[in-house]
Amino acid sequence: MFTTRPEIAATFGAVGSTHWIASQVGMAVLERGGNAFDAAAAAGFTLQVAEPHLNGPLGDCPIIIHDAKAGRQHVICGQGPAPAGLSVAKVKGELGLDLIPGTGLLAAMVPGAFDAWATMLRDWGTWTLAEVLDFAIGYANRGIHSVPRIAATVESVRPLFEQAWPTSAALWLRDGGPRAGKLWANPALAATYARVVREAEAAGGDRVAQIDAARRAWYEGFVAEAVDRFCRGNAMLDASGRAHHGVLTGQDMARWRAPVEAPLAYEYRGTTILKCGPWSQGPAMLQTLALLAGFDLAAMDPLGADFVHHVVEAMKLAFADREAFYGDPDFSDVPMETLLSEAYNAERRGLIGAEASLALRPGSIPGHAGWVDHAAEGRLALLGAAAGAGEPTVSRLGVSGADTCHVDVIDRWGNMVSATPSGGWLQSSPAIPELGFCLGTRGQMFWLEESLPNGLRPGKRPRTTLSPGMALREGKPWMAFGTPGGEQQDQWQPIMLLRMLNHGLNIQQAIDAPAFHTEHWPSSFWPRVARPGKVVLEGRYGAEVLAALQARGHQAEMGGDWSEGRLSAVRQEADGQIFAGANPRGMQGYAVGR
């Protein structure tokens, strides 16, 4: 099978990510004696500078790790909760909104990315925070290569910045703004991280004490103070067409630290897949695999219509259950054991027939109401031409698409990291001038009904689309993987894995092979639209596959030739060899290793 590049083979270590600079930063850390946790953190902070339209310092970052020394896997939940002052009564009653806007300040949650990275570095890393941040600070000071999408994104929101978000205009439109192929610096961001390092080092020479001091500076000190001041002092235009203050306070930040949890697991074809809990959409991939376990996918052409049909129909059922049952398990009783059980999935599997279903069909579980939104299709008119794949953020004065980053690492000791940083996009919230970056807008994923599993309540985590992945074989770590893509994250990942496990493809072959996605269920992003039955095939599919799917009732169409997926993955085989691959689409992702 044709691949755009070889699957990287190594024995010392490997890194795959959505940007070649981040991958090389991670590899540089490994070469200098750092472990996978040091390398992933350095790459993650670098991504904030390299891909500011896809993630930022005040965004989110769920992480799955394998600790080789202890032989255990952990989830670090870098998804912050709703502020104490953000409630259904506030948003729906006082402000008169039916949905939390997808841009501006109102949707800001407690920013989770920094503490997720810091927690991983403190508890499993070996480097100091200063060593890890040195790469990001250097690029932010000296400038980093600007990929074309950054310039295009800034141009798409130029009217918004010029007319309504002056702090963003001052930061991102200075000297004409970023230009494709040129260097772009963010000295304000560099100064923020430099101050964090100074406050860390003031705690003395102990590495752990330094990291804890940095966490206090971020969540109780000058960063939290700047966030609090900006939210209270500014009412900013958002996607509702009105200006709102932020509700997030310094006190909200001070009371939160990233929790460490056990991952969820499901065994498929002798491989155990790990995902974050139901505060993410990750379990939908596990449910998809559980439904497909009853079909002989190995006998199907991995590029044929039968494969696409069965995978799409399984996804529709899994994501319907996401809509009905998933939410923060600290607030909601999520019936995860039932949702992953063989009995439940055997019954649900019977709904997959020869024809496409256009219905949104959650399962029936005693004691759970199972509500899903059937009004999503009617909201299409609100979004219009701005709709698309990835993580859409829409403003009244400019329309832009936002997405996500990903990084995977394996080191020489067998440690593994899969991390999916996102949020804090430059185009979705106004910049906080003294920090050099903006807040996230993950709160748009809540429903404004407290009784729902994903209904807004103060202190509750929104059900995020962010979904890193890890896989084990015979109880030993095998692969770390993931992708940007919003609703598509847990569509492209199972497609890749299914082709590897059922058809023998390697990482790069599975990434390069033409993929697909469906937009059947309500989006997690404002304004929460759905397109029942819609399937988008990458343009390299044969016309006969499209025709066959349409004959089965799918609302299928062709997309661009290289338009589906931004996957990366690293794996380690029993002989000690490490293999890695990354997405060629968009000409940014790379895997490196030796």
C-alpha positions in Angstrom: 0.0 0.0 0.0 1.3 3.5 -0.9 2.3 5.7 2.0 3.4 9.3 2.0 6.4 8.5 4.2 7.8 5.4 5.9 6.6 4.2 9.2 9.5 5.3 11.5 11.4 2.4 13.2 13.5 3.0 16.3 14.8 1.4 19.5 15.8 4.5 21.6 12.6 6.5 21.4 10.0 8.1 19.2 7.6 11.1 19.1 4.7 11.7 16.8 2.7 14.9 16.8 0.7 17.4 14.8 3.6 19.7 14.2 7.2 18.8 13.2 8.7 21.3 15.5 6.9 19.9 18.6 8.0 16.4 17.5 11.6 17.4 17.2 11.5 19.2 20.6 10.2 16.0 22.2 12.9 14.0 20.5 15.6 16.5 21.7 14.5 16.0 25.2 14.8 12.2 24.9 18.2 12.6 23.3 19.3 14.7 26.3 18.3 12.1 28.8 14.7 13.1 29.5 11.9 10.6 29.7 8.6 10.4 27.8 6.9 12.6 30.4 9.6 15.4 30.1 9.5 15.1 26.3 5.7 15.3 26.0 5.5 18.3 28.3 8.2 20.1 26.3 6.4 19.3 23.1 3.0 20.3 24.5 4.2 23.7 25.7 5.9 24.2 22.3 2.6 23.4 20.5 1.1 26.4 22.2 3.5 28.6 20.3 3.6 26.6 17.1 -0.2 26.1 16.7 -1.9 29.0 18.6 -5.0 28.6 16.5 -5.3 25.1 17.8 -4.4 25.3 21.5 -3.2 27.7 24.1 -1.9 28.0 27.7 -5.4 28.5 29.1 -6.9 25.6 27.2 -7.5 22.0 28.1 -5.4 18.8 27.9 -6.4 15.2 28.8 -3.4 12.9 29.0 -3.1 9.1 29.2 0.3 7.8 30.5 2.0 4.5 31.0 4.4 4.4 33.9 6.9 1.7 33.0 8.4 1.6 36.5 5.1 0.9 38.2 3.6 -1.0 35.3 0.4 1.2 35.5 -1.6 3.5 33.3 -3.2 6.8 34.5 -5.5 9.5 33.1 -4.5 13.1 34.0 -7.7 15.1 33.6 -6.7 18.4 32.1 -10.4 19.4 31.6 -11.3 22.1 34.0 -14.8 22.5 35.5 -17.4 25.2 35.3 -16.9 28.3 37.5 -19.0 28.6 40.7 -20.9 31.5 39.2 -21.9 29.8 35.9 -25.3 28.1 36.3 -28.4 27.4 34.3 -30.1 30.2 36.2 -27.3 32.6 35.3 -27.1 31.7 31.6 -30.7 30.9 30.8 -32.6 33.0 33.4 -30.5 36.1 33.9 -28.9 36.3 30.4 -31.8 34.8 28.4 -29.6 32.4 26.4 -30.6 29.0 25.1 -27.0 27.8 24.5 -23.7 28.9 26.0 -22.0 30.9 23.2 -19.1 29.3 21.4 -16.8 32.3 21.6 -16.1 35.1 24.0 -15.7 35.0 27.8 -18.8 33.4 29.1 -17.9 29.9 28.0 -14.5 29.9 29.9 -13.9 27.0 32.2 -11.1 26.7 34.7 -8.1 26.3 32.4 -6.8 22.7 32.8 -3.8 22.4 30.4 -1.1 23.9 32.6 -1.8 21.8 35.7 -2.2 18.6 33.6 1.3 19.1 32.1 2.7 20.2 35.5 1.2 17.2 37.3 2.6 14.8 34.8 6.0 16.5 35.0 6.1 16.6 38.8 4.9 13.0 39.5 6.5 11.1 36.6 9.1 13.4 34.9 12.7 14.1 35.7 13.4 17.6 34.3 12.7 20.9 36.0 10.0 23.2 34.7 12.6 25.7 33.5 14.2 23.0 31.3 10.9 21.9 29.8 9.7 25.5 29.2 13.0 26.6 27.7 11.9 25.5 24.2 8.5 27.3 24.2 10.0 30.5 25.7 12.8 30.5 23.1 10.4 30.1 20.2 7.9 32.7 21.6 10.8 35.2 22.0 12.7 34.6 18.8 9.7 33.7 16.6 8.5 30.4 15.2 7.7 29.5 11.6 4.1 30.5 10.9 2.2 27.8 8.9 -0.3 29.1 6.4 -3.3 28.2 8.5 -2.3 30.6 11.3 -2.3 33.6 8.9 -5.6 32.4 7.3 -7.2 32.1 10.7 -6.2 35.5 11.9 -7.4 37.0 8.6 -10.8 35.3 9.1 -11.4 37.1 12.4 -9.7 40.4 11.5 -13.0 42.3 11.5 -13.9 40.8 14.9 -10.6 41.8 16.4 -10.6 45.3 14.9 -14.2 46.1 15.9 -14.8 44.2 19.1 -11.7 42.5 20.6 -9.1 45.2 20.8 -6.7 43.2 23.0 -6.6 40.5 20.3 -6.1 43.1 17.6 -3.1 44.5 19.6 -1.5 41.0 19.8 -2.4 39.3 16.6 -2.7 42.2 14.1 0.5 44.0 15.1 2.8 44.6 12.1 0.1 43.3 9.9 -0.2 39.9 11.7 1.4 36.5 11.0 2.5 35.8 7.5 2.7 32.3 6.1 6.3 31.0 6.1 7.6 33.9 8.2 8.6 34.0 11.8 6.1 35.1 14.4 6.9 35.9 18.0 4.8 36.3 21.1 6.9 38.2 23.6 4.0 38.6 26.0 3.6 34.8 26.2 7.3 34.3 26.6 7.3 36.9 29.5 4.5 35.0 31.2 6.3 31.7 31.1 9.6 33.4 32.1 7.9 34.8 35.2 6.4 31.4 36.0 10.0 30.0 35.9 11.3 32.7 38.1 8.6 32.1 40.7 9.3 28.4 40.5 13.0 28.8 41.1 12.4 31.1 44.0 11.1 28.0 45.8 14.6 26.6 46.1 16.5 23.9 44.3 14.1 21.0 44.7 12.4 20.1 41.4 9.1 19.1 42.9 8.9 22.2 45.1 9.6 24.3 42.0 6.8 22.7 40.0 4.4 23.2 42.9 5.4 26.9 43.2 4.7 27.3 39.4 1.3 25.7 39.9 0.5 28.2 42.6 1.7 31.1 40.4 -0.7 29.9 37.7 -3.8 29.0 39.8 -3.4 31.3 42.8 -0.9 34.0 41.7 -0.4 36.4 38.9 -1.9 34.4 36.1 -5.2 33.8 38.1 -5.2 37.5 39.1 -4.9 38.5 35.4 -7.7 36.2 34.4 -10.0 37.4 37.2 -9.3 41.0 36.4 -10.0 40.6 32.7 -13.2 38.7 33.2 -14.6 41.2 35.7 -13.5 44.2 33.8 -14.5 43.4 30.2 -17.8 42.6 28.5 -16.9 41.1 25.1 -18.9 40.3 22.0 -19.5 36.5 21.6 -21.4 34.2 19.2 -24.8 35.2 20.8 -24.4 38.6 19.1 -24.2 40.3 22.5 -21.3 41.2 24.9 -20.9 39.3 28.1 -18.4 39.4 31.0 -16.6 36.3 32.0 -17.8 34.4 35.1 -14.5 32.7 35.8 -12.7 34.0 38.9 -9.3 33.6 40.5 -11.0 31.7 43.3 -12.4 29.2 40.8 -8.8 28.6 39.7 -7.3 28.4 43.2 -9.6 25.6 44.3 -8.8 23.3 41.3 -6.0 20.9 40.5 -6.0 18.3 37.7 -7.2 15.0 39.1 -5.5 11.7 38.2 -7.9 8.8 37.4 -7.9 5.2 36.2 -8.7 4.9 32.4 -11.6 3.0 31.0 -10.8 -0.2 29.1 -12.3 -2.5 26.5 -10.6 -5.5 24.9 -11.0 -5.9 21.2 -9.3 -8.8 19.2 -6.8 -9.4 22.0 -5.9 -5.7 22.3 -7.1 -3.6 25.3 -8.0 0.0 24.4 -7.8 2.7 27.1 -9.7 5.9 27.1 -10.6 8.7 29.4 -13.8 8.6 31.4 -17.3 9.7 30.4 -16.4 13.4 31.0 -14.9 12.9 27.6 -16.4 11.3 24.5 -13.6 8.6 24.6 -15.9 5.8 25.7 -17.8 6.2 22.4 -14.8 4.6 20.7 -14.9 1.7 23.2 -18.6 1.3 22.5 -18.0 1.4 18.7 -15.5 -1.4 19.1 -17.8 -3.4 21.3 -20.6 -3.2 18.7 -18.2 -4.1 15.8 -16.8 -7.1 17.7 -19.8 -9.1 16.4 -18.9 -8.5 12.7 -16.2 -10.1 10.6 -14.5 -6.9 9.6 -11.3 -8.8 8.6 -13.4 -10.3 5.7 -14.4 -6.8 4.5 -12.3 -4.6 2.1 -10.8 -2.0 4.4 -11.5 0.6 1.7 -14.9 -0.8 0.7 -18.5 0.3 1.2 -19.3 -2.6 3.6 -16.6 -1.6 6.0 -17.7 2.1 5.9 -21.3 1.1 6.4 -20.8 -1.1 9.4 -18.4 1.3 11.1 -20.6 4.3 10.6 -23.7 2.5 11.8 -21.9 1.4 15.0 -20.7 4.9 15.6 -24.2 6.3 15.3 -25.3 4.0 18.1 -22.3 4.7 20.3 -22.6 8.4 19.9 -26.3 8.4 20.5 -25.4 6.8 23.9 -22.8 9.5 24.4 -25.6 12.1 24.0 -27.9 10.3 26.3 -25.7 9.1 29.1 -22.2 10.7 29.2 -21.3 13.4 31.6 -19.0 14.2 34.6 -19.3 11.1 36.8 -18.7 13.2 39.9 -22.2 14.7 39.2 -24.0 12.0 37.1 -24.5 8.3 37.4 -23.1 7.1 34.1 -23.9 3.4 33.5 -20.5 2.7 31.9 -20.4 -0.9 33.0 -23.7 -1.6 31.2 -22.7 0.5 28.1 -19.6 -1.7 27.6 -21.2 -5.0 28.5 -21.5 -7.8 26.0 -25.2 -8.2 26.7 -26.0 -4.6 26.0 -23.9 -4.4 22.9 -25.3 -7.7 21.5 -28.8 -6.2 21.7 -27.7 -2.9 20.2 -25.8 -4.7 17.5 -29.0 -6.1 16.2 -30.0 -2.6 15.1 -27.3 -2.5 12.5 -28.9 -3.7 9.3 -28.2 -3.5 5.6 -29.6 0.0 5.3 -28.5 3.3 6.9 -30.5 4.6 9.8 -31.4 8.2 9.9 -32.6 8.1 13.5 -30.8 9.1 16.7 -31.2 5.9 18.8 -29.8 5.8 22.3 -30.2 2.6 24.2 -32.6 1.9 27.0 -31.1 1.5 30.5 -33.3 1.1 33.6 -33.0 4.1 35.9 -31.7 6.4 33.2 -33.8 8.7 31.1 -31.6 8.7 28.0 -32.6 12.1 26.7 -31.1 13.2 23.3 -31.5 16.4 21.4 -33.7 16.0 18.4 -33.8 19.7 17.6 -30.2 19.8 16.4 -31.0 19.5 12.7 -33.2 22.6 13.0 -30.3 24.7 14.2 -28.4 24.3 10.9 -29.7 27.7 9.7 -27.9 29.4 12.6 -24.5 28.0 11.5 -24.9 28.2 7.7 -21.7 28.0 5.7 -19.5 28.1 8.8 -20.2 24.4 9.6 -17.5 21.8 9.0 -15.2 19.2 10.5 -13.0 19.9 13.5 -14.0 22.1 16.4 -16.0 25.1 14.9 -16.0 28.4 16.7 -18.2 31.1 15.3 -18.4 34.8 15.9 -20.8 37.4 14.6 -18.1 39.4 12.9 -15.9 36.6 11.6 -16.1 32.9 11.1 -13.2 30.5 11.8 -12.6 26.9 12.4 -10.6 25.8 15.4 -9.2 22.4 16.1 -6.8 20.6 18.4 -3.3 19.2 18.7 -1.9 15.8 19.7 1.4 14.3 20.8 2.5 10.7 21.4 5.8 9.6 23.0 7.6 6.4 23.8 11.0 6.4 25.5 13.8 3.9 25.9 12.4 2.7 29.3 9.0 1.9 27.9 7.1 4.9 29.3 4.3 6.2 27.0 2.3 9.4 26.7 -0.8 10.2 24.7 -1.9 13.8 25.1 -4.5 16.0 23.3 -4.1 19.7 24.1 -6.8 22.0 22.8 -8.8 25.2 23.6 -7.6 28.7 24.3 -7.7 29.2 20.5 -6.5 32.7 19.5 -9.7 33.2 17.5 -12.3 32.0 20.0 -11.8 34.4 23.0 -10.2 37.8 23.4 -6.5 37.9 24.4 -5.6 38.8 28.0 -2.9 41.5 27.2 -0.5 41.0 30.0 -0.5 37.2 29.5 -0.3 37.0 25.7 -3.0 34.4 25.3 -6.7 33.9 25.8 -9.2 31.7 27.7 -10.9 28.6 26.4 -14.6 28.1 25.5 -15.2 24.5 26.4 -18.4 25.5 28.4 -20.3 25.6 25.1 -20.5 21.8 25.4 -22.9 21.9 28.3 -26.7 21.7 27.9 -28.7 24.2 29.8 -30.7 21.6 31.8 -29.2 20.6 35.2 -30.9 17.2 35.2 -29.0 15.9 32.1 -25.8 14.0 32.5 -24.1 16.8 30.5 -26.2 19.6 32.0 -24.5 22.7 33.3 -23.8 22.8 37.0 -21.1 24.8 38.9 -18.0 22.8 39.5 -18.9 20.2 36.8 -16.7 19.2 33.9 -18.2 19.7 30.4 -18.2 16.6 28.3 -15.3 17.2 26.1 -14.5 15.8 22.7 -10.8 15.6 23.6 -9.8 11.9 23.6 -6.2 10.6 23.7 -5.9 6.8 23.3 -3.6 4.0 24.5 -3.6 0.3 23.8 -2.1 -2.7 25.6 -1.3 -6.3 24.4 -1.1 -9.1 27.0 -1.2 -6.4 29.7 1.8 -4.6 28.3 1.8 -1.1 26.7 1.6 -1.4 22.9 0.5 1.9 21.4 -0.2 5.5 22.2 -2.4 7.3 19.6 -4.8 10.2 18.9 -5.9 13.0 16.7 -7.5 16.4 16.6 -10.9 16.7 15.1 -13.7 17.4 17.6 -16.5 15.0 16.9 -14.2 13.1 14.5 -11.5 12.2 17.1 -13.3 9.0 18.1 -14.2 8.3 14.5 -10.8 8.5 12.9 -9.1 6.7 15.8 -11.2 3.5 15.6 -10.9 3.5 11.8 -7.1 3.5 12.1 -7.1 0.8 14.8 -9.6 -1.4 13.1 -7.5 -1.4 9.9 -4.4 -2.3 11.9 -6.0 -5.1 13.9 -8.2 -6.6 11.2 -6.2 -6.0 8.1 -2.6 -5.9 9.2 -1.8 -2.3 8.3 1.0 -0.5 10.0 0.6 2.9 11.6 1.6 4.9 8.6 -0.5 2.8 6.2 -3.5 3.1 8.5 -3.1 6.9 8.8 -2.6 7.5 5.1 -5.4 5.3 3.9 -8.5 7.3 2.9 -10.9 7.8 5.8 -14.4 9.1 6.5 -16.7 10.6 9.1 -20.3 11.1 9.9 -22.2 14.1 11.2 -25.2 12.2 12.2 -25.6 13.2 15.9 -25.7 16.7 17.5 -22.3 18.4 17.6 -20.7 19.2 20.9 -19.9 22.7 19.6 -22.2 25.8 19.4 -24.8 25.9 17.9 -25.0 22.1 18.4 -26.2 21.1 14.9 -26.7 17.6 13.4 -26.9 16.3 9.9 -28.7 12.9 10.1 -27.2 10.3 7.8 -24.4 12.5 6.5 -21.2 10.7 5.7 -18.2 12.4 4.1 -15.7 10.1 2.3 -12.2 11.3 1.6 -11.8 12.0 -2.1 -9.5 9.1 -2.8 -12.3 6.7 -2.4 -13.7 5.1 -5.6 -16.9 6.5 -7.1 -18.4 3.0 -6.7 -18.0 3.2 -2.9 -19.9 6.4 -2.8 -22.6 5.0 -5.0 -22.9 1.9 -2.9 -23.3 3.9 0.3 -25.9 6.2 -1.2 -27.8 3.1 -2.4 -27.9 1.9 1.3 -29.5 5.2 2.3 -26.5 7.2 3.5 -26.4 10.9 2.8 -22.9 10.4 1.5 -20.6 12.8 -0.3 -17.0 13.2 -1.3 -14.6 15.5 0.5 -11.1 16.5 -0.5 -8.5 13.9 -1.4 -6.5 14.5 1.8 -9.1 15.9 4.2 -9.9 13.2 6.8 -7.8 12.9 9.9 -4.7 14.3 11.7 -3.7 11.1 13.4 -0.4 10.2 15.0 0.7 7.1 16.9 3.7 5.4 18.4 3.9 1.7 19.3 6.4 -0.8 20.8 6.6 -4.4 19.8 7.8 -7.4 21.8 11.3 -7.3 20.3 11.9 -3.8 21.6 11.4 -2.0 18.3 9.5 1.3 18.4 7.4 2.3 15.4 5.8 5.7 14.7 3.7 7.5 12.2 2.0 10.8 11.7 -0.5 12.5 9.4 0.6 14.1 6.2 -2.6 16.0 5.7 -2.0 19.8 6.1 1.8 19.2 5.8 2.5 19.7 9.5 2.4 16.4 11.4 5.6 14.3 11.7 7.0 11.4 13.6 10.6 11.2 14.6 12.7 8.5 16.3 15.9 6.6 16.4 
